[in-house]
Amino acid sequence: MIAFFFLAWGILHESGEETPWITAGIGASLVLCGAVFLREIVLRQAHNRILSARKRLDYNLKNVPIHTTENRHPIKLSLQQNADIIKMIQQKSDAAKVLGKLSEGHREVFETCNEYLQINKRELQRVGVGSPRLAALQRGRKIVRDLHHFHLLSWTEIESRSLTAEAKNSVSISDKIEMAQKALMVLDSALQFYPQEVQLLESEEALKEFIASIKVSHWIEQAERSAFKGSYKRAIDHYKDALFYLARENIKSEKADSVAEKINAEIEKLHEITAKEIKTSTITKSNKEKKK
């Protein structure tokens, strides 16, 4: 829009327009409104596609009988039903990808994939070796598992980043920790499906380090305030609390080691200051007694 504004301004200025900035501004505003309107149309259509695909998929899933103790001979999942469900999941996946950074669409897809995988597992356990359904079920499982993996990781990344950003922007320590813990819960739920996923493990480690840093920073700040007020003993206690949280989270990194070294150095300085004060106080007291 800015580029359009300056381009229009330059053209109008060269053509002798008296107030080129006004006309250029109106034109740029119209371009912006048009872009916003077009974006809303695209998003609305994508959202409608998700809803439509979800309704059709839910209908197909509801028509797939679930094996229970009351139904000893459940109806088989036909080749057509299996193909329809996979097609609907793929359509729903495409719609979620259009919405991109909206986590809700990804969450709906991986939850639906999970439902299908449970039905697929049931069918594979009882399908005959020579049945034509076997290859279709195996193919469907591979397709849906890949979609499940993609959308679960997409949802996890978007949600955890959003919650972490909210934690960083929060003012109070309790709110920071609460938001960070929610982000950690999102990662933990994903790790239940993919416990060896490197991306999830690295994000979990980073979040744990972030939570620890919040607590450690809080106690360091309290220690610095106490030291400024001359409460050296209380400052030392706060620094020790910081070391406690740093050690309890069991974080192994150069940054954590550096923070621990600085805290220990501050504690050592405070011990020296405290020792000097005690020595000075003792000398002063002794001199007063001599004068008496």
C-alpha positions in Angstrom: 0.0 0.0 0.0 2.8 2.4 0.9 4.6 1.7 -2.4 1.3 2.3 -4.3 0.9 5.6 -2.4 4.3 7.0 -3.3 4.0 5.7 -6.9 0.6 7.4 -7.4 1.9 10.6 -5.7 4.9 10.7 -8.1 2.7 10.2 -11.2 0.2 12.8 -10.1 2.9 15.3 -9.1 4.5 15.0 -12.5 1.2 15.4 -14.2 0.6 18.8 -12.4 -2.0 17.7 -9.8 -2.3 20.4 -7.2 -2.9 18.0 -4.2 -1.3 14.7 -5.3 -1.0 13.4 -1.8 -4.8 13.5 -1.3 -5.6 11.6 -4.4 -2.8 9.1 -3.8 -4.0 8.6 -0.2 -7.5 7.9 -1.4 -6.2 5.5 -4.0 -4.0 3.7 -1.4 -6.9 3.5 1.0 -9.1 1.8 -1.7 -6.3 -0.7 -2.5 -6.0 -1.5 1.3 -9.8 -1.9 1.7 -9.9 -4.1 -1.4 -7.1 -6.3 -0.1 -8.7 -6.7 3.3 -12.1 -7.5 1.7 -10.5 -10.1 -0.6 -8.6 -11.7 2.3 -11.9 -12.0 4.3 -13.5 -13.6 1.3 -10.7 -16.2 1.0 -10.7 -16.9 4.7 -14.5 -17.2 4.8 -14.5 -19.6 1.9 -11.7 -21.7 3.5 -13.6 -21.8 6.8 -16.8 -22.9 5.0 -14.8 -25.6 3.3 -13.6 -26.8 6.7 -17.1 -26.9 8.1 -18.5 -28.6 5.0 -15.7 -31.2 5.0 -16.2 -31.7 8.8 -20.0 -32.3 8.4 -19.4 -34.9 5.7 -16.6 -36.5 7.6 -18.7 -36.7 10.8 -21.5 -38.3 8.8 -19.2 -40.9 7.4 -17.6 -41.6 10.8 -21.1 -41.9 12.5 -22.0 -44.5 9.9 -19.0 -46.6 10.7 -20.1 -49.0 13.5 -17.8 -49.2 16.5 -17.1 -52.6 18.0 -18.7 -53.1 21.4 -19.4 -56.1 23.6 -23.1 -55.8 22.6 -22.2 -56.1 18.9 -20.2 -59.2 18.4 -20.5 -59.1 14.6 -20.1 -55.5 13.6 -20.5 -54.5 10.0 -17.3 -54.2 8.1 -15.9 -50.9 6.9 -16.4 -51.1 3.2 -13.9 -50.1 0.5 -16.2 -47.2 -0.5 -16.6 -46.0 3.1 -12.9 -46.1 3.7 -12.2 -44.2 0.5 -14.8 -41.6 1.4 -13.4 -41.0 4.9 -9.8 -40.6 3.6 -11.0 -38.2 0.9 -12.9 -36.1 3.4 -9.8 -36.0 5.8 -7.7 -34.8 2.9 -10.1 -32.1 2.0 -10.2 -31.0 5.6 -6.4 -31.0 5.7 -6.2 -28.8 2.6 -8.7 -26.3 4.1 -6.6 -26.2 7.4 -3.5 -25.5 5.4 -5.1 -22.6 3.6 -5.9 -21.0 7.0 -2.2 -21.6 7.8 -1.5 -20.1 11.3 -4.9 -20.8 12.8 -4.3 -23.6 15.2 -8.0 -24.7 15.5 -8.1 -26.0 12.0 -5.0 -28.2 12.6 -6.4 -29.5 15.9 -9.6 -30.6 14.2 -7.8 -32.4 11.5 -5.4 -34.4 13.8 -8.3 -35.3 16.1 -10.3 -36.6 13.1 -7.2 -38.5 11.9 -7.0 -40.0 15.4 -10.6 -41.2 15.2 -10.0 -42.8 11.8 -6.8 -44.5 12.9 -8.7 -46.1 15.8 -11.3 -47.5 13.4 -8.6 -48.5 10.9 -6.8 -50.4 13.7 -10.0 -52.3 14.5 -10.5 -53.2 10.9 -6.9 -54.4 10.3 -7.2 -56.7 13.3 -10.0 -58.7 11.7 -9.5 -58.3 8.0 -8.6 -61.5 6.1 -5.2 -62.0 4.5 -6.6 -62.4 1.0 -9.2 -59.6 1.4 -9.1 -56.7 -1.1 -9.8 -54.4 1.9 -6.3 -55.1 3.4 -4.3 -53.1 0.9 -6.9 -50.2 1.1 -6.8 -50.1 4.9 -3.0 -50.2 5.0 -2.8 -47.4 2.4 -5.4 -45.4 4.3 -3.5 -45.8 7.5 -0.3 -44.5 5.9 -2.0 -41.5 4.4 -3.8 -40.5 7.5 -0.9 -41.1 9.8 1.2 -38.7 7.8 -1.6 -36.1 8.0 -2.0 -36.7 11.7 1.7 -36.2 12.2 1.8 -33.0 10.1 -1.3 -31.3 11.7 -0.4 -32.3 15.3 3.0 -30.7 14.9 1.5 -27.7 13.3 -1.1 -27.3 16.0 1.6 -27.8 18.7 4.0 -25.2 17.2 1.3 -22.5 16.8 -0.2 -23.1 20.2 3.0 -23.3 22.2 4.5 -20.2 20.4 1.3 -18.2 21.1 1.3 -19.2 24.8 5.0 -18.6 25.2 4.7 -15.1 23.6 1.8 -14.4 26.0 4.0 -15.5 28.9 6.8 -13.2 27.8 4.3 -10.3 27.6 2.7 -10.9 31.0 3.6 -8.6 33.8 3.2 -10.8 36.9 5.4 -13.8 37.6 2.4 -16.0 38.3 0.9 -15.2 34.9 4.2 -15.8 33.1 4.5 -19.2 34.7 0.9 -20.1 34.1 1.1 -19.4 30.4 4.4 -21.2 30.0 3.0 -24.2 31.9 0.1 -24.3 29.4 2.5 -24.3 26.5 4.4 -27.1 28.2 1.1 -29.1 28.5 0.5 -28.7 24.8 3.9 -30.2 24.0 3.4 -33.0 26.5 0.1 -33.9 24.8 1.9 -34.1 21.5 4.7 -36.2 22.9 2.2 -38.8 24.0 1.8 -39.6 20.2 5.4 -39.0 19.1 7.7 -39.4 22.1 10.8 -39.5 20.0 10.0 -36.4 17.8 13.2 -34.2 18.0 11.3 -31.0 17.3 9.0 -31.6 20.2 11.8 -32.7 22.6 13.8 -29.6 21.8 10.8 -27.3 22.3 10.0 -29.0 25.6 13.6 -28.5 26.8 13.5 -24.8 25.7 10.2 -24.3 27.5 11.5 -25.9 30.7 14.6 -23.6 30.6 12.3 -20.6 30.0 10.1 -21.5 33.0 13.3 -22.0 35.2 14.6 -18.6 33.9 11.4 -16.9 35.0 11.8 -18.2 38.6 15.5 -17.6 38.7 15.2 -14.1 37.4 12.5 -13.4 40.0 14.8 -14.4 42.9 17.8 -12.6 41.4 15.7 -9.5 41.2 14.6 -9.9 44.8 18.2 -10.5 45.9 19.4 -7.3 44.1 16.6 -5.3 45.8 17.6 -6.6 49.2 21.3 -5.9 48.6 20.5 -2.4 47.5 18.6 -1.8 50.8 21.5 -3.2 52.7 19.7 -6.5 53.7 22.7 -8.7 52.7 21.6 -11.8 54.6 18.2 -11.7 52.9 19.9 -11.1 49.5 22.1 -14.1 50.0 19.0 -16.2 50.8 17.3 -15.0 47.6 20.4 -15.9 45.6 20.3 -19.3 47.1 16.7 -19.7 46.1 17.7 -18.8 42.6 20.4 -21.5 42.6 17.8 -24.0 44.0 15.4 -23.5 41.1 18.2 -23.6 38.6 19.4 -26.9 40.0 16.0 -28.4 40.4 15.1 -28.0 36.8 18.3 -29.9 35.9 19.1 -27.7 32.9 22.4 -28.5 31.3 23.5 -25.6 29.2 26.3 -23.0 29.0 23.8 -20.2 29.8 22.6 -22.0 32.9 26.2 -22.6 34.0 27.1 -18.9 33.4 24.1 -17.8 35.5 25.1 -20.1 38.3 28.6 -18.7 38.3 27.4 -15.1 38.5 25.0 -16.0 41.3 27.8 -17.7 43.3 30.1 -14.7 42.6 27.4 -12.3 44.0 26.9 -14.5 47.1 30.7 -14.5 47.6 30.8 -10.6 47.4 27.9 -10.3 49.9 29.7 -12.7 52.3 32.8 -10.4 52.0 30.7 -7.3 52.6 28.9 -8.9 55.6 32.3 -10.0 57.1 33.7 -6.5 56.7 30.6 -5.0 58.4 30.9 -7.5 61.3 34.6 -6.7 61.6 33.9 -2.9 61.5 31.1 -3.2 64.0 33.3 -5.2 66.4 36.2 -2.7 66.2 33.7 0.2 66.7 32.2 -1.5 69.7 35.7 -2.3 71.2 36.8 1.4 70.8 33.7 2.6 72.6 34.3 0.2 75.4 37.9 1.5 75.7 36.8 5.1 75.9 34.5 4.2 78.7 
